[in-house]
């Protein structure tokens, strides 16, 4: 009996950490706080909390909500959530993988850290070796891809077929404009052998590489034993 699930899941999961920073909270409401020396910041925040008990209560409510969210994430079926910051996108990626049927497809927009951070290693090791995956790395220079997102941020556009008959991993980018994206995606992606990649890095990390030539060089490097390996006669 075929296991049920969605044929296709598309999403841009929230990139949020359930953490409330006191300085950030007050600075959003009273610009200029961050420019003060640390000691003056502390005194100013204490004064604002005294003068604006309504905002002090709002801060506490946000802290309580963040704490409840962290507990929920920590108690869920999200392996690796306890490593690093408990980002919400990590939980969404696990849920997408669980809700998608065998041979179903997932298309998501995620931060590059999904393919590098230790906290996402469990997801990579669980999903990538059995999937047909395409990753397009982009950099949000001049906010061409997303407004109000750090222009130096690297964004991954990911499409994968879960439990594919022939698992593959294709990588493209890093594109820094719509013109680069359109031109680059007309070419074939660089194929990375999943077994070779895992032999090179047991956590299946994909390094930050800026262009197609670098990706092709990386794919060649991982196909050979590393320097100093006992299998290298040279």
PyMOL commands that set and color helices and strands:
alter all, ss='L'
color gray80, all
select helices_A, chain A and resi 22-29+33-35+38-51+53-75+88-99+112-115+118-130+141-143+178-184+194-200+212-221
alter helices_A, ss='H'
color red, helices_A
select strands_A, chain A and resi 6-11+100-111+132-139+154-161+168-175+190-191
alter strands_A, ss='S'
color yellow, strands_A
deselect
rebuild
show_as cartoon
